[in-house]
Amino acid sequence: MTSQVPFFFASDVTVDVDLSVLAQVALFGFFITILKPVLFDPLLKLFEEREKLTDGARATARSMDERAAELLSRFETEIEQVRREASLERDRLRAETAKLEAKMLDEAKADAARILTSGRAQIATEVETLRRELVASRPALAQQIASKLLGREVSS
């Protein structure tokens, strides 16, 4: 049983429909019924399982990204708080250092003033002692000067 079916777009092509077409359709149906439960169903199940795992991995990755963003935000907040505390501590230490420096400077000035006063008093004492010695040795000095000027021994 051969019949010619004209092809719509190409009038030169003719398709022969015979028993071999029915045999091919029957073989196709037979292989589908055998291969579907043996090959196609497990393969589709495997694809479906892989898709579930991929979606699960994506969801896990998404939740991990959200957790990482939350941790980063908390970390930055805590770092900022530590920076503020460190800044306050640094300012407190600077103020304390400035007070200590001023105290040490005042003590140094007081020590210098005491040393200066003590030195002036000691110098005044030594000057007074030297003046007394000079006053006491005036007649002897005058006699020596006069002897040198006159070129002879002078007695008082």
ZADO-247208 format. One record per atom (N, C-alpha, C, O): z, y, x; residue in three letters. Coordinates in steps of 0.2 Angstrom, whole numbers, padded with zeros to 4 digits, always signed. Layout:
<rs>
ZYXAla
...
</rs>
This chain:
<rs>
+0000-0006+0004Met
+0000+0000+0000Met
+0000+0006+0004Met
+0005+0008+0007Met
-0005+0009+0005Thr
-0006+0015+0009Thr
-0009+0020+0005Thr
-0013+0020+0001Thr
-0005+0026+0006Ser
-0008+0032+0002Ser
-0007+0037+0007Ser
-0003+0038+0012Ser
-0011+0042+0006Gln
-0012+0047+0010Gln
-0009+0053+0007Gln
-0011+0055+0001Gln
-0004+0056+0010Val
-0001+0062+0007Val
-0003+0068+0011Val
-0001+0069+0017Val
-0006+0073+0008Pro
-0009+0079+0012Pro
-0003+0083+0014Pro
+0002+0084+0010Pro
-0003+0085+0020Phe
+0002+0090+0023Phe
+0000+0097+0021Phe
-0005+0098+0021Phe
+0005+0101+0019Phe
+0004+0107+0016Phe
+0001+0112+0021Phe
-0004+0116+0019Phe
+0003+0112+0027Phe
+0001+0117+0032Phe
-0005+0115+0036Phe
-0009+0119+0039Phe
-0005+0108+0037Ala
-0010+0106+0041Ala
-0014+0101+0037Ala
-0012+0095+0036Ala
-0020+0102+0035Ser
-0024+0098+0031Ser
-0027+0092+0035Ser
-0029+0087+0032Ser
-0027+0092+0042Asp
-0030+0087+0046Asp
-0025+0081+0047Asp
-0027+0076+0049Asp
-0018+0082+0046Val
-0014+0077+0047Val
-0013+0073+0040Val
-0012+0076+0035Val
-0013+0067+0041Thr
-0011+0062+0035Thr
-0006+0058+0037Thr
-0005+0055+0043Thr
-0001+0056+0032Val
+0005+0052+0034Val
+0003+0046+0030Val
+0002+0046+0024Val
+0004+0040+0033Asp
+0003+0033+0030Asp
+0010+0031+0028Asp
+0014+0030+0032Asp
+0011+0030+0021Val
+0018+0027+0019Val
+0016+0019+0017Val
+0012+0018+0013Val
+0020+0015+0021Asp
+0019+0008+0020Asp
+0026+0004+0020Asp
+0031+0008+0020Asp
+0026-0002+0021Leu
+0032-0006+0021Leu
+0036-0005+0028Leu
+0042-0006+0027Leu
+0033-0002+0033Ser
+0037-0001+0039Ser
+0042+0005+0038Ser
+0047+0005+0041Ser
+0040+0010+0034Val
+0044+0015+0032Val
+0050+0012+0028Val
+0056+0015+0030Val
+0050+0008+0024Leu
+0055+0005+0020Leu
+0060+0001+0025Leu
+0066+0001+0024Leu
+0057-0003+0030Ala
+0060-0006+0034Ala
+0065-0002+0039Ala
+0070-0003+0040Ala
+0062+0004+0041Gln
+0065+0009+0045Gln
+0071+0012+0041Gln
+0077+0013+0044Gln
+0070+0013+0034Val
+0075+0016+0030Val
+0081+0011+0029Val
+0087+0013+0030Val
+0079+0005+0028Ala
+0084-0001+0028Ala
+0088-0002+0034Ala
+0094-0002+0034Ala
+0085-0002+0040Leu
+0088-0002+0046Leu
+0093+0004+0047Leu
+0098+0003+0050Leu
+0090+0010+0046Phe
+0095+0015+0046Phe
+0101+0015+0042Phe
+0106+0016+0045Phe
+0100+0013+0036Gly
+0106+0012+0032Gly
+0111+0007+0034Gly
+0117+0007+0034Gly
+0108+0001+0037Phe
+0112-0005+0040Phe
+0116-0002+0046Phe
+0122-0004+0046Phe
+0113+0001+0050Phe
+0116+0004+0056Phe
+0121+0009+0055Phe
+0127+0009+0058Phe
+0120+0013+0050Ile
+0125+0018+0048Ile
+0131+0015+0045Ile
+0137+0016+0047Ile
+0130+0010+0041Thr
+0136+0006+0038Thr
+0140+0002+0043Thr
+0146+0002+0043Thr
+0137+0000+0048Ile
+0140-0004+0054Ile
+0143+0001+0059Ile
+0149+0001+0061Ile
+0139+0006+0061Leu
+0141+0011+0066Leu
+0146+0016+0064Leu
+0150+0019+0068Leu
+0146+0018+0057Lys
+0151+0023+0055Lys
+0158+0021+0056Lys
+0162+0025+0059Lys
+0161+0015+0054Pro
+0168+0014+0055Pro
+0169+0012+0063Pro
+0175+0013+0065Pro
+0164+0009+0066Val
+0165+0007+0073Val
+0164+0013+0078Val
+0168+0013+0083Val
+0160+0017+0077Leu
+0158+0022+0082Leu
+0160+0030+0079Leu
+0163+0033+0082Leu
+0157+0031+0073Phe
+0157+0038+0071Phe
+0164+0040+0069Phe
+0166+0046+0071Phe
+0167+0036+0065Asp
+0174+0038+0063Asp
+0179+0039+0068Asp
+0182+0044+0069Asp
+0179+0034+0073Pro
+0184+0036+0079Pro
+0182+0042+0083Pro
+0186+0045+0085Pro
+0175+0043+0084Leu
+0173+0049+0087Leu
+0175+0055+0084Leu
+0177+0060+0087Leu
+0174+0055+0077Leu
+0176+0061+0073Leu
+0183+0062+0073Leu
+0186+0068+0074Leu
+0187+0057+0073Lys
+0194+0057+0074Lys
+0196+0060+0080Lys
+0201+0064+0081Lys
+0193+0058+0086Leu
+0194+0060+0092Leu
+0193+0068+0093Leu
+0197+0071+0096Leu
+0187+0070+0090Phe
+0185+0077+0090Phe
+0191+0081+0086Phe
+0193+0086+0088Phe
+0193+0078+0080Glu
+0198+0082+0076Glu
+0204+0082+0080Glu
+0207+0088+0080Glu
+0206+0077+0083Glu
+0212+0077+0087Glu
+0212+0082+0093Glu
+0217+0086+0094Glu
+0206+0082+0096Arg
+0205+0087+0102Arg
+0206+0094+0099Arg
+0209+0098+0102Arg
+0203+0095+0093Glu
+0203+0102+0090Glu
+0210+0104+0089Glu
+0212+0110+0090Glu
+0214+0099+0086Lys
+0221+0100+0084Lys
+0225+0102+0091Lys
+0229+0107+0091Lys
+0224+0098+0096Leu
+0227+0099+0102Leu
+0225+0106+0105Leu
+0229+0110+0108Leu
+0219+0108+0105Thr
+0216+0114+0107Thr
+0220+0120+0103Thr
+0222+0125+0106Thr
+0220+0119+0096Asp
+0223+0124+0092Asp
+0230+0125+0094Asp
+0233+0130+0094Asp
+0234+0119+0095Gly
+0241+0119+0097Gly
+0242+0122+0103Gly
+0247+0126+0104Gly
+0237+0121+0108Ala
+0238+0124+0115Ala
+0237+0132+0114Ala
+0240+0136+0118Ala
+0232+0134+0110Arg
+0231+0141+0109Arg
+0237+0144+0106Arg
+0239+0150+0108Arg
+0240+0141+0101Ala
+0246+0143+0098Ala
+0252+0144+0103Ala
+0256+0149+0103Ala
+0253+0139+0107Thr
+0258+0139+0112Thr
+0257+0144+0117Thr
+0261+0148+0119Thr
+0250+0145+0119Ala
+0249+0150+0124Ala
+0250+0157+0121Ala
+0253+0162+0124Ala
+0248+0158+0114Arg
+0250+0164+0111Arg
+0257+0166+0110Arg
+0259+0171+0112Arg
+0261+0160+0109Ser
+0268+0162+0108Ser
+0271+0163+0115Ser
+0276+0167+0116Ser
+0269+0160+0120Met
+0271+0161+0127Met
+0269+0168+0129Met
+0273+0172+0133Met
+0263+0170+0127Asp
+0261+0177+0129Asp
+0266+0182+0125Asp
+0268+0187+0128Asp
+0268+0181+0119Glu
+0272+0185+0116Glu
+0279+0185+0119Glu
+0282+0190+0120Glu
+0281+0179+0121Arg
+0288+0179+0124Arg
+0288+0182+0131Arg
+0293+0186+0133Arg
+0282+0182+0135Ala
+0282+0185+0141Ala
+0282+0193+0140Ala
+0285+0196+0144Ala
+0278+0195+0135Ala
+0278+0202+0133Ala
+0285+0205+0132Ala
+0287+0210+0134Ala
+0289+0200+0128Glu
+0296+0202+0126Glu
+0300+0202+0132Glu
+0304+0207+0133Glu
+0299+0197+0136Leu
+0303+0197+0142Leu
+0302+0203+0147Leu
+0306+0206+0150Leu
+0295+0205+0148Leu
+0293+0210+0152Leu
+0296+0217+0149Leu
+0299+0221+0153Leu
+0296+0218+0142Ser
+0299+0224+0139Ser
+0306+0224+0141Ser
+0309+0229+0143Ser
+0310+0218+0140Arg
+0317+0218+0141Arg
+0318+0220+0149Arg
+0323+0223+0150Arg
+0314+0217+0153Phe
+0315+0218+0160Phe
+0314+0225+0162Phe
+0318+0228+0166Phe
+0309+0228+0159Glu
+0308+0235+0161Glu
+0314+0240+0158Glu
+0316+0245+0161Glu
+0316+0238+0152Thr
+0322+0241+0149Thr
+0328+0241+0154Thr
+0331+0246+0155Thr
+0329+0235+0156Glu
+0335+0234+0160Glu
+0334+0237+0167Glu
+0339+0240+0170Glu
+0328+0237+0170Ile
+0327+0241+0176Ile
+0328+0248+0175Ile
+0331+0251+0180Ile
+0325+0251+0170Glu
+0326+0258+0168Glu
+0334+0260+0168Glu
+0336+0265+0170Glu
+0338+0255+0165Gln
+0345+0256+0164Gln
+0348+0256+0171Gln
+0352+0260+0173Gln
+0346+0251+0175Val
+0349+0251+0182Val
+0347+0257+0186Val
+0351+0259+0190Val
+0341+0259+0185Arg
+0339+0265+0189Arg
+0343+0271+0187Arg
+0345+0275+0191Arg
+0344+0272+0180Arg
+0349+0277+0178Arg
+0356+0277+0180Arg
+0359+0282+0183Arg
+0358+0271+0180Glu
+0365+0270+0183Glu
+0365+0271+0191Glu
+0370+0274+0193Glu
+0360+0269+0194Ala
+0360+0270+0201Ala
+0359+0278+0203Ala
+0362+0280+0207Ala
+0355+0281+0198Ser
+0355+0289+0199Ser
+0361+0292+0198Ser
+0363+0296+0202Ser
+0365+0290+0193Leu
+0372+0293+0192Leu
+0376+0291+0197Leu
+0380+0296+0200Leu
+0376+0285+0200Glu
+0380+0283+0206Glu
+0379+0287+0212Glu
+0383+0290+0215Glu
+0372+0288+0213Arg
+0370+0292+0219Arg
+0372+0299+0218Arg
+0374+0302+0223Arg
+0372+0302+0212Asp
+0374+0309+0211Asp
+0382+0310+0212Asp
+0384+0314+0215Asp
+0385+0304+0210Arg
+0392+0304+0210Arg
+0394+0304+0218Arg
+0399+0308+0220Arg
+0391+0300+0222Leu
+0392+0299+0229Leu
+0390+0305+0233Leu
+0393+0307+0237Leu
+0385+0309+0230Arg
+0383+0315+0234Arg
+0388+0320+0233Arg
+0390+0324+0237Arg
+0391+0321+0226Ala
+0396+0326+0225Ala
+0402+0324+0229Ala
+0405+0328+0232Ala
+0404+0317+0229Glu
+0410+0315+0233Glu
+0409+0317+0241Glu
+0413+0319+0244Glu
+0403+0316+0243Thr
+0401+0317+0250Thr
+0402+0325+0251Thr
+0404+0327+0257Thr
+0399+0329+0247Ala
+0399+0336+0248Ala
+0407+0338+0248Ala
+0408+0343+0252Ala
+0411+0335+0243Lys
+0418+0337+0243Lys
+0421+0335+0250Lys
+0425+0339+0253Lys
+0420+0329+0252Leu
+0423+0327+0259Leu
+0420+0331+0264Leu
+0424+0333+0269Leu
+0414+0333+0264Glu
+0411+0337+0270Glu
+0414+0344+0270Glu
+0416+0347+0275Glu
+0415+0347+0264Ala
+0419+0353+0263Ala
+0426+0353+0266Ala
+0428+0357+0269Ala
+0429+0347+0264Lys
+0436+0346+0266Lys
+0436+0346+0274Lys
+0441+0349+0277Lys
+0432+0342+0277Met
+0432+0341+0284Met
+0430+0347+0287Met
+0433+0349+0293Met
+0426+0351+0284Leu
+0424+0358+0287Leu
+0430+0362+0287Leu
+0431+0366+0292Leu
+0433+0363+0281Asp
+0439+0367+0281Asp
+0444+0365+0286Asp
+0448+0369+0289Asp
+0445+0358+0287Glu
+0450+0356+0292Glu
+0448+0357+0299Glu
+0452+0359+0303Glu
+0442+0357+0300Ala
+0439+0359+0307Ala
+0440+0366+0308Ala
+0442+0368+0314Ala
+0439+0370+0303Lys
+0440+0378+0304Lys
+0447+0379+0305Lys
+0449+0383+0309Lys
+0452+0376+0301Ala
+0459+0377+0302Ala
+0461+0375+0309Ala
+0465+0378+0312Ala
+0458+0369+0311Asp
+0460+0366+0318Asp
+0457+0371+0323Asp
+0461+0373+0328Asp
+0451+0374+0322Ala
+0448+0379+0327Ala
+0453+0385+0327Ala
+0454+0388+0332Ala
+0455+0387+0321Ala
+0459+0393+0321Ala
+0466+0392+0324Ala
+0468+0397+0328Ala
+0469+0386+0323Arg
+0475+0385+0327Arg
+0474+0385+0334Arg
+0478+0387+0338Arg
+0469+0381+0336Ile
+0467+0381+0344Ile
+0466+0388+0346Ile
+0469+0390+0352Ile
+0462+0392+0343Leu
+0461+0399+0345Leu
+0467+0403+0345Leu
+0469+0407+0350Leu
+0471+0402+0340Thr
+0478+0406+0340Thr
+0482+0404+0345Thr
+0485+0408+0349Thr
+0483+0397+0346Ser
+0487+0394+0352Ser
+0484+0397+0359Ser
+0488+0398+0363Ser
+0477+0397+0359Gly
+0474+0399+0366Gly
+0476+0406+0367Gly
+0477+0408+0372Gly
+0475+0410+0362Arg
+0476+0417+0362Arg
+0484+0419+0364Arg
+0485+0423+0369Arg
+0488+0415+0361Ala
+0495+0416+0363Ala
+0497+0414+0370Ala
+0500+0417+0374Ala
+0494+0408+0372Gln
+0494+0406+0379Gln
+0492+0411+0384Gln
+0495+0412+0389Gln
+0486+0413+0382Ile
+0483+0419+0387Ile
+0487+0425+0387Ile
+0488+0428+0392Ile
+0490+0427+0381Ala
+0494+0433+0381Ala
+0500+0431+0385Ala
+0503+0436+0389Ala
+0503+0425+0385Thr
+0509+0424+0389Thr
+0507+0424+0396Thr
+0511+0427+0400Thr
+0501+0421+0398Glu
+0499+0421+0405Glu
+0498+0428+0408Glu
+0500+0430+0413Glu
+0495+0432+0403Val
+0493+0439+0405Val
+0500+0443+0406Val
+0501+0446+0411Val
+0505+0442+0402Glu
+0511+0445+0403Glu
+0515+0443+0409Glu
+0518+0447+0413Glu
+0514+0436+0410Thr
+0517+0433+0417Thr
+0514+0436+0423Thr
+0517+0438+0427Thr
+0507+0437+0423Leu
+0503+0440+0428Leu
+0505+0447+0429Leu
+0506+0449+0435Leu
+0506+0451+0424Arg
+0508+0458+0424Arg
+0514+0459+0427Arg
+0515+0463+0431Arg
+0519+0454+0425Arg
+0526+0455+0428Arg
+0526+0453+0436Arg
+0529+0457+0440Arg
+0522+0448+0437Glu
+0521+0446+0444Glu
+0518+0452+0448Glu
+0520+0454+0454Glu
+0513+0455+0445Leu
+0509+0461+0448Leu
+0514+0467+0449Leu
+0514+0470+0454Leu
+0518+0468+0444Val
+0522+0474+0444Val
+0527+0472+0450Val
+0529+0477+0453Val
+0530+0466+0450Ala
+0534+0464+0455Ala
+0531+0465+0462Ala
+0535+0466+0467Ala
+0525+0463+0463Ser
+0522+0463+0469Ser
+0519+0470+0471Ser
+0515+0470+0476Ser
+0520+0475+0467Arg
+0516+0481+0468Arg
+0519+0485+0475Arg
+0514+0487+0479Arg
+0525+0485+0476Pro
+0527+0488+0482Pro
+0524+0485+0488Pro
+0522+0488+0493Pro
+0524+0478+0488Ala
+0522+0474+0494Ala
+0514+0475+0495Ala
+0512+0476+0500Ala
+0511+0476+0489Leu
+0503+0477+0489Leu
+0502+0484+0492Leu
+0497+0485+0496Leu
+0506+0489+0489Ala
+0505+0496+0491Ala
+0506+0496+0499Ala
+0502+0500+0502Ala
+0511+0493+0501Gln
+0512+0493+0509Gln
+0507+0490+0513Gln
+0505+0493+0518Gln
+0504+0485+0510Gln
+0498+0481+0514Gln
+0492+0486+0514Gln
+0489+0486+0519Gln
+0491+0489+0508Ile
+0485+0493+0507Ile
+0486+0499+0512Ile
+0481+0501+0516Ile
+0491+0502+0512Ala
+0493+0508+0516Ala
+0492+0506+0524Ala
+0490+0510+0528Ala
+0495+0500+0526Ser
+0494+0498+0532Ser
+0487+0497+0534Ser
+0485+0499+0540Ser
+0483+0494+0530Lys
+0476+0493+0532Lys
+0472+0500+0532Lys
+0468+0501+0537Lys
+0474+0504+0528Leu
+0470+0511+0528Leu
+0473+0515+0534Leu
+0468+0518+0537Leu
+0479+0515+0536Leu
+0481+0519+0541Leu
+0480+0515+0548Leu
+0480+0518+0553Leu
+0479+0509+0548Gly
+0478+0505+0553Gly
+0485+0503+0557Gly
+0484+0501+0563Gly
+0490+0505+0554Arg
+0496+0503+0557Arg
+0501+0501+0552Arg
+0500+0501+0546Arg
+0507+0498+0554Glu
+0512+0495+0550Glu
+0516+0501+0547Glu
+0518+0505+0550Glu
+0516+0500+0540Val
+0520+0505+0536Val
+0526+0502+0533Val
+0525+0496+0531Val
+0531+0505+0533Ser
+0537+0502+0530Ser
+0540+0507+0524Ser
+0539+0513+0525Ser
+0543+0504+0520Ser
+0545+0508+0514Ser
+0552+0510+0515Ser
+0555+0514+0510Ser
</rs>
